[in-house]
Amino acid sequence: MANMLKIKLVKSTIASKPNHRKNVEALGLRKIGQVVEKEDNPQMRGMIRKVEHLLEVEEI
């Protein structure tokens, strides 16, 4: 099984750039406090890096 990442939205996307909002939504996050688990791969890491100021990420 591949490594997984637990991604939690901790800040609002209201004042964010439109591209950042779309990126957060593409990660599957809609509400503050929502957590999703995604596979750890370069594509996910790149998406997370763009909006890391809005997220908490934990390796599981």
CHARMM-style PDB file with segment names, atoms N, HN, CA, C and O in Angstrom:
ATOM      1  N   MET     1       0.838  -1.192   0.000  1.00  0.00      PROA
ATOM      2  CA  MET     1       0.000   0.000   0.000  1.00  0.00      PROA
ATOM      3  C   MET     1       0.884   1.257   0.000  1.00  0.00      PROA
ATOM      4  O   MET     1       1.893   1.323   0.701  1.00  0.00      PROA
ATOM      5  N   ALA     2       0.491   2.221  -0.779  1.00  0.00      PROA
ATOM      6  HN  ALA     2      -0.329   2.168  -1.348  1.00  0.00      PROA
ATOM      7  CA  ALA     2       1.257   3.467  -0.871  1.00  0.00      PROA
ATOM      8  C   ALA     2       1.060   4.306   0.380  1.00  0.00      PROA
ATOM      9  O   ALA     2       0.090   4.129   1.116  1.00  0.00      PROA
ATOM     10  N   ASN     3       1.988   5.219   0.610  1.00  0.00      PROA
ATOM     11  HN  ASN     3       2.777   5.363   0.012  1.00  0.00      PROA
ATOM     12  CA  ASN     3       1.844   6.144   1.730  1.00  0.00      PROA
ATOM     13  C   ASN     3       0.640   7.038   1.492  1.00  0.00      PROA
ATOM     14  O   ASN     3       0.281   7.335   0.352  1.00  0.00      PROA
ATOM     15  N   MET     4       0.024   7.460   2.586  1.00  0.00      PROA
ATOM     16  HN  MET     4       0.315   7.218   3.512  1.00  0.00      PROA
ATOM     17  CA  MET     4      -1.155   8.310   2.493  1.00  0.00      PROA
ATOM     18  C   MET     4      -0.896   9.619   3.232  1.00  0.00      PROA
ATOM     19  O   MET     4      -0.059   9.687   4.132  1.00  0.00      PROA
ATOM     20  N   LEU     5      -1.627  10.650   2.837  1.00  0.00      PROA
ATOM     21  HN  LEU     5      -2.307  10.595   2.106  1.00  0.00      PROA
ATOM     22  CA  LEU     5      -1.558  11.954   3.488  1.00  0.00      PROA
ATOM     23  C   LEU     5      -2.929  12.290   4.045  1.00  0.00      PROA
ATOM     24  O   LEU     5      -3.941  12.115   3.367  1.00  0.00      PROA
ATOM     25  N   LYS     6      -2.962  12.772   5.278  1.00  0.00      PROA
ATOM     26  HN  LYS     6      -2.140  12.914   5.829  1.00  0.00      PROA
ATOM     27  CA  LYS     6      -4.197  13.274   5.873  1.00  0.00      PROA
ATOM     28  C   LYS     6      -4.147  14.790   5.737  1.00  0.00      PROA
ATOM     29  O   LYS     6      -3.259  15.442   6.286  1.00  0.00      PROA
ATOM     30  N   ILE     7      -5.106  15.343   5.003  1.00  0.00      PROA
ATOM     31  HN  ILE     7      -5.827  14.813   4.557  1.00  0.00      PROA
ATOM     32  CA  ILE     7      -5.121  16.766   4.683  1.00  0.00      PROA
ATOM     33  C   ILE     7      -6.340  17.401   5.333  1.00  0.00      PROA
ATOM     34  O   ILE     7      -7.464  16.937   5.142  1.00  0.00      PROA
ATOM     35  N   LYS     8      -6.117  18.469   6.106  1.00  0.00      PROA
ATOM     36  HN  LYS     8      -5.204  18.846   6.261  1.00  0.00      PROA
ATOM     37  CA  LYS     8      -7.197  19.150   6.818  1.00  0.00      PROA
ATOM     38  C   LYS     8      -7.203  20.626   6.434  1.00  0.00      PROA
ATOM     39  O   LYS     8      -6.161  21.281   6.439  1.00  0.00      PROA
ATOM     40  N   LEU     9      -8.385  21.143   6.101  1.00  0.00      PROA
ATOM     41  HN  LEU     9      -9.231  20.611   6.097  1.00  0.00      PROA
ATOM     42  CA  LEU     9      -8.545  22.565   5.795  1.00  0.00      PROA
ATOM     43  C   LEU     9      -8.699  23.321   7.110  1.00  0.00      PROA
ATOM     44  O   LEU     9      -9.646  23.079   7.858  1.00  0.00      PROA
ATOM     45  N   VAL    10      -7.764  24.247   7.397  1.00  0.00      PROA
ATOM     46  HN  VAL    10      -6.995  24.444   6.789  1.00  0.00      PROA
ATOM     47  CA  VAL    10      -7.787  24.956   8.679  1.00  0.00      PROA
ATOM     48  C   VAL    10      -8.079  26.455   8.536  1.00  0.00      PROA
ATOM     49  O   VAL    10      -8.374  27.123   9.528  1.00  0.00      PROA
ATOM     50  N   LYS    11      -8.000  26.982   7.318  1.00  0.00      PROA
ATOM     51  HN  LYS    11      -7.761  26.440   6.513  1.00  0.00      PROA
ATOM     52  CA  LYS    11      -8.299  28.400   7.104  1.00  0.00      PROA
ATOM     53  C   LYS    11      -9.275  28.536   5.946  1.00  0.00      PROA
ATOM     54  O   LYS    11      -9.321  27.695   5.049  1.00  0.00      PROA
ATOM     55  N   SER    12     -10.050  29.608   5.983  1.00  0.00      PROA
ATOM     56  HN  SER    12     -10.012  30.292   6.712  1.00  0.00      PROA
ATOM     57  CA  SER    12     -11.052  29.872   4.961  1.00  0.00      PROA
ATOM     58  C   SER    12     -10.404  30.234   3.629  1.00  0.00      PROA
ATOM     59  O   SER    12      -9.300  30.777   3.579  1.00  0.00      PROA
ATOM     60  N   THR    13     -11.118  29.920   2.554  1.00  0.00      PROA
ATOM     61  HN  THR    13     -12.015  29.479   2.594  1.00  0.00      PROA
ATOM     62  CA  THR    13     -10.642  30.263   1.209  1.00  0.00      PROA
ATOM     63  C   THR    13     -11.278  31.562   0.708  1.00  0.00      PROA
ATOM     64  O   THR    13     -11.079  31.930  -0.450  1.00  0.00      PROA
ATOM     65  N   ILE    14     -12.028  32.255   1.543  1.00  0.00      PROA
ATOM     66  HN  ILE    14     -12.190  31.957   2.484  1.00  0.00      PROA
ATOM     67  CA  ILE    14     -12.762  33.450   1.115  1.00  0.00      PROA
ATOM     68  C   ILE    14     -11.838  34.508   0.517  1.00  0.00      PROA
ATOM     69  O   ILE    14     -12.129  35.038  -0.556  1.00  0.00      PROA
ATOM     70  N   ALA    15     -10.742  34.824   1.181  1.00  0.00      PROA
ATOM     71  HN  ALA    15     -10.505  34.394   2.053  1.00  0.00      PROA
ATOM     72  CA  ALA    15      -9.849  35.882   0.696  1.00  0.00      PROA
ATOM     73  C   ALA    15      -8.738  35.345  -0.208  1.00  0.00      PROA
ATOM     74  O   ALA    15      -7.799  36.069  -0.539  1.00  0.00      PROA
ATOM     75  N   SER    16      -8.845  34.090  -0.601  1.00  0.00      PROA
ATOM     76  HN  SER    16      -9.608  33.502  -0.332  1.00  0.00      PROA
ATOM     77  CA  SER    16      -7.808  33.469  -1.430  1.00  0.00      PROA
ATOM     78  C   SER    16      -7.996  33.796  -2.902  1.00  0.00      PROA
ATOM     79  O   SER    16      -9.070  34.215  -3.335  1.00  0.00      PROA
ATOM     80  N   LYS    17      -6.935  33.596  -3.653  1.00  0.00      PROA
ATOM     81  HN  LYS    17      -6.063  33.256  -3.302  1.00  0.00      PROA
ATOM     82  CA  LYS    17      -7.009  33.758  -5.099  1.00  0.00      PROA
ATOM     83  C   LYS    17      -7.913  32.662  -5.674  1.00  0.00      PROA
ATOM     84  O   LYS    17      -8.008  31.575  -5.103  1.00  0.00      PROA
ATOM     85  N   PRO    18      -8.570  32.941  -6.794  1.00  0.00      PROA
ATOM     86  CA  PRO    18      -9.458  31.939  -7.402  1.00  0.00      PROA
ATOM     87  C   PRO    18      -8.766  30.608  -7.692  1.00  0.00      PROA
ATOM     88  O   PRO    18      -9.365  29.545  -7.526  1.00  0.00      PROA
ATOM     89  N   ASN    19      -7.502  30.666  -8.124  1.00  0.00      PROA
ATOM     90  HN  ASN    19      -7.015  31.530  -8.259  1.00  0.00      PROA
ATOM     91  CA  ASN    19      -6.772  29.426  -8.401  1.00  0.00      PROA
ATOM     92  C   ASN    19      -6.562  28.620  -7.130  1.00  0.00      PROA
ATOM     93  O   ASN    19      -6.607  27.390  -7.164  1.00  0.00      PROA
ATOM     94  N   HSD    20      -6.336  29.289  -6.018  1.00  0.00      PROA
ATOM     95  HN  HSD    20      -6.300  30.287  -5.990  1.00  0.00      PROA
ATOM     96  CA  HSD    20      -6.153  28.592  -4.750  1.00  0.00      PROA
ATOM     97  C   HSD    20      -7.455  27.941  -4.313  1.00  0.00      PROA
ATOM     98  O   HSD    20      -7.454  26.812  -3.821  1.00  0.00      PROA
ATOM     99  N   ARG    21      -8.576  28.656  -4.492  1.00  0.00      PROA
ATOM    100  HN  ARG    21      -8.576  29.573  -4.891  1.00  0.00      PROA
ATOM    101  CA  ARG    21      -9.881  28.087  -4.144  1.00  0.00      PROA
ATOM    102  C   ARG    21     -10.154  26.820  -4.937  1.00  0.00      PROA
ATOM    103  O   ARG    21     -10.612  25.821  -4.383  1.00  0.00      PROA
ATOM    104  N   LYS    22      -9.873  26.861  -6.231  1.00  0.00      PROA
ATOM    105  HN  LYS    22      -9.501  27.672  -6.682  1.00  0.00      PROA
ATOM    106  CA  LYS    22     -10.097  25.698  -7.098  1.00  0.00      PROA
ATOM    107  C   LYS    22      -9.193  24.539  -6.687  1.00  0.00      PROA
ATOM    108  O   LYS    22      -9.597  23.377  -6.734  1.00  0.00      PROA
ATOM    109  N   ASN    23      -7.979  24.864  -6.289  1.00  0.00      PROA
ATOM    110  HN  ASN    23      -7.650  25.808  -6.252  1.00  0.00      PROA
ATOM    111  CA  ASN    23      -7.035  23.842  -5.867  1.00  0.00      PROA
ATOM    112  C   ASN    23      -7.526  23.134  -4.607  1.00  0.00      PROA
ATOM    113  O   ASN    23      -7.458  21.908  -4.515  1.00  0.00      PROA
ATOM    114  N   VAL    24      -8.022  23.906  -3.634  1.00  0.00      PROA
ATOM    115  HN  VAL    24      -8.078  24.901  -3.709  1.00  0.00      PROA
ATOM    116  CA  VAL    24      -8.545  23.328  -2.391  1.00  0.00      PROA
ATOM    117  C   VAL    24      -9.749  22.440  -2.710  1.00  0.00      PROA
ATOM    118  O   VAL    24      -9.883  21.345  -2.164  1.00  0.00      PROA
ATOM    119  N   GLU    25     -10.617  22.918  -3.593  1.00  0.00      PROA
ATOM    120  HN  GLU    25     -10.508  23.808  -4.036  1.00  0.00      PROA
ATOM    121  CA  GLU    25     -11.794  22.133  -3.958  1.00  0.00      PROA
ATOM    122  C   GLU    25     -11.392  20.852  -4.685  1.00  0.00      PROA
ATOM    123  O   GLU    25     -12.016  19.809  -4.492  1.00  0.00      PROA
ATOM    124  N   ALA    26     -10.360  20.923  -5.516  1.00  0.00      PROA
ATOM    125  HN  ALA    26      -9.853  21.771  -5.673  1.00  0.00      PROA
ATOM    126  CA  ALA    26      -9.877  19.743  -6.237  1.00  0.00      PROA
ATOM    127  C   ALA    26      -9.290  18.704  -5.286  1.00  0.00      PROA
ATOM    128  O   ALA    26      -9.280  17.512  -5.591  1.00  0.00      PROA
ATOM    129  N   LEU    27      -8.803  19.159  -4.136  1.00  0.00      PROA
ATOM    130  HN  LEU    27      -8.811  20.128  -3.888  1.00  0.00      PROA
ATOM    131  CA  LEU    27      -8.321  18.224  -3.115  1.00  0.00      PROA
ATOM    132  C   LEU    27      -9.481  17.548  -2.390  1.00  0.00      PROA
ATOM    133  O   LEU    27      -9.275  16.601  -1.631  1.00  0.00      PROA
ATOM    134  N   GLY    28     -10.698  18.033  -2.624  1.00  0.00      PROA
ATOM    135  HN  GLY    28     -10.866  18.802  -3.241  1.00  0.00      PROA
ATOM    136  CA  GLY    28     -11.877  17.434  -2.008  1.00  0.00      PROA
ATOM    137  C   GLY    28     -12.283  18.109  -0.715  1.00  0.00      PROA
ATOM    138  O   GLY    28     -13.035  17.533   0.072  1.00  0.00      PROA
ATOM    139  N   LEU    29     -11.799  19.321  -0.478  1.00  0.00      PROA
ATOM    140  HN  LEU    29     -11.188  19.789  -1.117  1.00  0.00      PROA
ATOM    141  CA  LEU    29     -12.092  20.048   0.761  1.00  0.00      PROA
ATOM    142  C   LEU    29     -13.087  21.166   0.491  1.00  0.00      PROA
ATOM    143  O   LEU    29     -12.920  21.939  -0.451  1.00  0.00      PROA
ATOM    144  N   ARG    30     -14.126  21.250   1.324  1.00  0.00      PROA
ATOM    145  HN  ARG    30     -14.261  20.621   2.090  1.00  0.00      PROA
ATOM    146  CA  ARG    30     -15.141  22.279   1.149  1.00  0.00      PROA
ATOM    147  C   ARG    30     -15.343  23.106   2.408  1.00  0.00      PROA
ATOM    148  O   ARG    30     -15.567  24.313   2.321  1.00  0.00      PROA
ATOM    149  N   LYS    31     -15.268  22.477   3.583  1.00  0.00      PROA
ATOM    150  HN  LYS    31     -15.087  21.496   3.654  1.00  0.00      PROA
ATOM    151  CA  LYS    31     -15.540  23.185   4.833  1.00  0.00      PROA
ATOM    152  C   LYS    31     -14.305  23.192   5.722  1.00  0.00      PROA
ATOM    153  O   LYS    31     -13.487  22.274   5.668  1.00  0.00      PROA
ATOM    154  N   ILE    32     -14.174  24.230   6.539  1.00  0.00      PROA
ATOM    155  HN  ILE    32     -14.838  24.976   6.582  1.00  0.00      PROA
ATOM    156  CA  ILE    32     -13.077  24.297   7.494  1.00  0.00      PROA
ATOM    157  C   ILE    32     -13.221  23.140   8.472  1.00  0.00      PROA
ATOM    158  O   ILE    32     -14.312  22.865   8.970  1.00  0.00      PROA
ATOM    159  N   GLY    33     -12.117  22.471   8.738  1.00  0.00      PROA
ATOM    160  HN  GLY    33     -11.231  22.695   8.333  1.00  0.00      PROA
ATOM    161  CA  GLY    33     -12.123  21.321   9.642  1.00  0.00      PROA
ATOM    162  C   GLY    33     -12.327  20.004   8.929  1.00  0.00      PROA
ATOM    163  O   GLY    33     -12.171  18.947   9.540  1.00  0.00      PROA
ATOM    164  N   GLN    34     -12.670  20.037   7.662  1.00  0.00      PROA
ATOM    165  HN  GLN    34     -12.797  20.896   7.166  1.00  0.00      PROA
ATOM    166  CA  GLN    34     -12.865  18.810   6.902  1.00  0.00      PROA
ATOM    167  C   GLN    34     -11.518  18.142   6.642  1.00  0.00      PROA
ATOM    168  O   GLN    34     -10.521  18.814   6.381  1.00  0.00      PROA
ATOM    169  N   VAL    35     -11.501  16.809   6.717  1.00  0.00      PROA
ATOM    170  HN  VAL    35     -12.312  16.263   6.930  1.00  0.00      PROA
ATOM    171  CA  VAL    35     -10.272  16.040   6.534  1.00  0.00      PROA
ATOM    172  C   VAL    35     -10.481  15.050   5.394  1.00  0.00      PROA
ATOM    173  O   VAL    35     -11.524  14.403   5.310  1.00  0.00      PROA
ATOM    174  N   VAL    36      -9.495  14.936   4.526  1.00  0.00      PROA
ATOM    175  HN  VAL    36      -8.647  15.461   4.595  1.00  0.00      PROA
ATOM    176  CA  VAL    36      -9.506  13.919   3.478  1.00  0.00      PROA
ATOM    177  C   VAL    36      -8.178  13.173   3.513  1.00  0.00      PROA
ATOM    178  O   VAL    36      -7.162  13.706   3.959  1.00  0.00      PROA
ATOM    179  N   GLU    37      -8.203  11.941   3.038  1.00  0.00      PROA
ATOM    180  HN  GLU    37      -9.028  11.508   2.676  1.00  0.00      PROA
ATOM    181  CA  GLU    37      -6.982  11.152   2.920  1.00  0.00      PROA
ATOM    182  C   GLU    37      -6.704  10.934   1.442  1.00  0.00      PROA
ATOM    183  O   GLU    37      -7.559  10.444   0.703  1.00  0.00      PROA
ATOM    184  N   LYS    38      -5.518  11.296   1.024  1.00  0.00      PROA
ATOM    185  HN  LYS    38      -4.823  11.693   1.625  1.00  0.00      PROA
ATOM    186  CA  LYS    38      -5.118  11.169  -0.377  1.00  0.00      PROA
ATOM    187  C   LYS    38      -3.804  10.414  -0.452  1.00  0.00      PROA
ATOM    188  O   LYS    38      -3.021  10.407   0.498  1.00  0.00      PROA
ATOM    189  N   GLU    39      -3.572   9.774  -1.601  1.00  0.00      PROA
ATOM    190  HN  GLU    39      -4.209   9.780  -2.373  1.00  0.00      PROA
ATOM    191  CA  GLU    39      -2.324   9.056  -1.833  1.00  0.00      PROA
ATOM    192  C   GLU    39      -1.177  10.061  -1.942  1.00  0.00      PROA
ATOM    193  O   GLU    39      -1.335  11.132  -2.529  1.00  0.00      PROA
ATOM    194  N   ASP    40      -0.035   9.710  -1.379  1.00  0.00      PROA
ATOM    195  HN  ASP    40       0.093   8.840  -0.902  1.00  0.00      PROA
ATOM    196  CA  ASP    40       1.145  10.569  -1.415  1.00  0.00      PROA
ATOM    197  C   ASP    40       1.873  10.362  -2.738  1.00  0.00      PROA
ATOM    198  O   ASP    40       2.526   9.338  -2.941  1.00  0.00      PROA
ATOM    199  N   ASN    41       1.760  11.338  -3.638  1.00  0.00      PROA
ATOM    200  HN  ASN    41       1.229  12.170  -3.473  1.00  0.00      PROA
ATOM    201  CA  ASN    41       2.473  11.284  -4.912  1.00  0.00      PROA
ATOM    202  C   ASN    41       2.864  12.714  -5.301  1.00  0.00      PROA
ATOM    203  O   ASN    41       2.387  13.665  -4.682  1.00  0.00      PROA
ATOM    204  N   PRO    42       3.712  12.882  -6.299  1.00  0.00      PROA
ATOM    205  CA  PRO    42       4.172  14.226  -6.656  1.00  0.00      PROA
ATOM    206  C   PRO    42       3.044  15.193  -7.032  1.00  0.00      PROA
ATOM    207  O   PRO    42       3.141  16.391  -6.763  1.00  0.00      PROA
ATOM    208  N   GLN    43       1.975  14.679  -7.652  1.00  0.00      PROA
ATOM    209  HN  GLN    43       1.896  13.707  -7.871  1.00  0.00      PROA
ATOM    210  CA  GLN    43       0.857  15.540  -8.032  1.00  0.00      PROA
ATOM    211  C   GLN    43       0.171  16.116  -6.797  1.00  0.00      PROA
ATOM    212  O   GLN    43      -0.119  17.311  -6.750  1.00  0.00      PROA
ATOM    213  N   MET    44      -0.087  15.278  -5.802  1.00  0.00      PROA
ATOM    214  HN  MET    44       0.149  14.307  -5.840  1.00  0.00      PROA
ATOM    215  CA  MET    44      -0.733  15.739  -4.563  1.00  0.00      PROA
ATOM    216  C   MET    44       0.181  16.713  -3.822  1.00  0.00      PROA
ATOM    217  O   MET    44      -0.277  17.733  -3.306  1.00  0.00      PROA
ATOM    218  N   ARG    45       1.470  16.394  -3.773  1.00  0.00      PROA
ATOM    219  HN  ARG    45       1.841  15.565  -4.192  1.00  0.00      PROA
ATOM    220  CA  ARG    45       2.425  17.275  -3.083  1.00  0.00      PROA
ATOM    221  C   ARG    45       2.449  18.663  -3.726  1.00  0.00      PROA
ATOM    222  O   ARG    45       2.541  19.670  -3.023  1.00  0.00      PROA
ATOM    223  N   GLY    46       2.367  18.719  -5.048  1.00  0.00      PROA
ATOM    224  HN  GLY    46       2.292  17.901  -5.619  1.00  0.00      PROA
ATOM    225  CA  GLY    46       2.358  19.996  -5.752  1.00  0.00      PROA
ATOM    226  C   GLY    46       1.109  20.797  -5.454  1.00  0.00      PROA
ATOM    227  O   GLY    46       1.182  22.008  -5.246  1.00  0.00      PROA
ATOM    228  N   MET    47      -0.046  20.131  -5.430  1.00  0.00      PROA
ATOM    229  HN  MET    47      -0.106  19.147  -5.599  1.00  0.00      PROA
ATOM    230  CA  MET    47      -1.304  20.811  -5.118  1.00  0.00      PROA
ATOM    231  C   MET    47      -1.278  21.346  -3.691  1.00  0.00      PROA
ATOM    232  O   MET    47      -1.732  22.460  -3.426  1.00  0.00      PROA
ATOM    233  N   ILE    48      -0.743  20.539  -2.773  1.00  0.00      PROA
ATOM    234  HN  ILE    48      -0.375  19.634  -2.988  1.00  0.00      PROA
ATOM    235  CA  ILE    48      -0.667  20.944  -1.365  1.00  0.00      PROA
ATOM    236  C   ILE    48       0.277  22.130  -1.216  1.00  0.00      PROA
ATOM    237  O   ILE    48      -0.023  23.065  -0.474  1.00  0.00      PROA
ATOM    238  N   ARG    49       1.411  22.106  -1.909  1.00  0.00      PROA
ATOM    239  HN  ARG    49       1.654  21.346  -2.511  1.00  0.00      PROA
ATOM    240  CA  ARG    49       2.410  23.178  -1.788  1.00  0.00      PROA
ATOM    241  C   ARG    49       1.821  24.538  -2.191  1.00  0.00      PROA
ATOM    242  O   ARG    49       2.187  25.563  -1.616  1.00  0.00      PROA
ATOM    243  N   LYS    50       0.914  24.550  -3.173  1.00  0.00      PROA
ATOM    244  HN  LYS    50       0.617  23.718  -3.640  1.00  0.00      PROA
ATOM    245  CA  LYS    50       0.307  25.802  -3.635  1.00  0.00      PROA
ATOM    246  C   LYS    50      -0.551  26.459  -2.556  1.00  0.00      PROA
ATOM    247  O   LYS    50      -0.642  27.685  -2.488  1.00  0.00      PROA
ATOM    248  N   VAL    51      -1.181  25.634  -1.712  1.00  0.00      PROA
ATOM    249  HN  VAL    51      -1.107  24.638  -1.767  1.00  0.00      PROA
ATOM    250  CA  VAL    51      -2.130  26.179  -0.719  1.00  0.00      PROA
ATOM    251  C   VAL    51      -1.780  25.729   0.696  1.00  0.00      PROA
ATOM    252  O   VAL    51      -2.665  25.591   1.540  1.00  0.00      PROA
ATOM    253  N   GLU    52      -0.497  25.501   0.956  1.00  0.00      PROA
ATOM    254  HN  GLU    52       0.222  25.612   0.270  1.00  0.00      PROA
ATOM    255  CA  GLU    52      -0.102  24.969   2.269  1.00  0.00      PROA
ATOM    256  C   GLU    52      -0.413  25.925   3.408  1.00  0.00      PROA
ATOM    257  O   GLU    52      -0.496  25.499   4.560  1.00  0.00      PROA
ATOM    258  N   HSD    53      -0.589  27.216   3.111  1.00  0.00      PROA
ATOM    259  HN  HSD    53      -0.522  27.563   2.175  1.00  0.00      PROA
ATOM    260  CA  HSD    53      -0.928  28.188   4.152  1.00  0.00      PROA
ATOM    261  C   HSD    53      -2.375  28.018   4.639  1.00  0.00      PROA
ATOM    262  O   HSD    53      -2.752  28.602   5.655  1.00  0.00      PROA
ATOM    263  N   LEU    54      -3.185  27.230   3.928  1.00  0.00      PROA
ATOM    264  HN  LEU    54      -2.879  26.756   3.103  1.00  0.00      PROA
ATOM    265  CA  LEU    54      -4.573  26.993   4.318  1.00  0.00      PROA
ATOM    266  C   LEU    54      -4.779  25.604   4.934  1.00  0.00      PROA
ATOM    267  O   LEU    54      -5.859  25.307   5.444  1.00  0.00      PROA
ATOM    268  N   LEU    55      -3.761  24.766   4.889  1.00  0.00      PROA
ATOM    269  HN  LEU    55      -2.883  25.007   4.474  1.00  0.00      PROA
ATOM    270  CA  LEU    55      -3.913  23.355   5.232  1.00  0.00      PROA
ATOM    271  C   LEU    55      -3.019  22.914   6.384  1.00  0.00      PROA
ATOM    272  O   LEU    55      -2.038  23.573   6.732  1.00  0.00      PROA
ATOM    273  N   GLU    56      -3.394  21.773   6.964  1.00  0.00      PROA
ATOM    274  HN  GLU    56      -4.190  21.238   6.682  1.00  0.00      PROA
ATOM    275  CA  GLU    56      -2.530  20.997   7.850  1.00  0.00      PROA
ATOM    276  C   GLU    56      -2.368  19.651   7.196  1.00  0.00      PROA
ATOM    277  O   GLU    56      -3.362  19.027   6.825  1.00  0.00      PROA
ATOM    278  N   VAL    57      -1.150  19.184   7.043  1.00  0.00      PROA
ATOM    279  HN  VAL    57      -0.342  19.691   7.344  1.00  0.00      PROA
ATOM    280  CA  VAL    57      -0.891  17.915   6.370  1.00  0.00      PROA
ATOM    281  C   VAL    57      -0.128  16.991   7.316  1.00  0.00      PROA
ATOM    282  O   VAL    57       0.817  17.399   7.991  1.00  0.00      PROA
ATOM    283  N   GLU    58      -0.571  15.730   7.342  1.00  0.00      PROA
ATOM    284  HN  GLU    58      -1.339  15.398   6.793  1.00  0.00      PROA
ATOM    285  CA  GLU    58       0.059  14.733   8.200  1.00  0.00      PROA
ATOM    286  C   GLU    58       0.247  13.450   7.390  1.00  0.00      PROA
ATOM    287  O   GLU    58      -0.665  13.025   6.682  1.00  0.00      PROA
ATOM    288  N   GLU    59       1.409  12.843   7.490  1.00  0.00      PROA
ATOM    289  HN  GLU    59       2.150  13.189   8.065  1.00  0.00      PROA
ATOM    290  CA  GLU    59       1.664  11.574   6.817  1.00  0.00      PROA
ATOM    291  C   GLU    59       1.131  10.443   7.684  1.00  0.00      PROA
ATOM    292  O   GLU    59       1.353  10.411   8.895  1.00  0.00      PROA
ATOM    293  N   ILE    60       0.417   9.507   7.037  1.00  0.00      PROA
ATOM    294  HN  ILE    60       0.237   9.534   6.054  1.00  0.00      PROA
ATOM    295  CA  ILE    60      -0.078   8.343   7.784  1.00  0.00      PROA
ATOM    296  C   ILE    60       0.305   7.058   7.092  1.00  0.00      PROA
ATOM    297  OT1 ILE    60      -0.026   5.975   7.574  1.00  0.00      PROA
TER     298      ILE     60
END
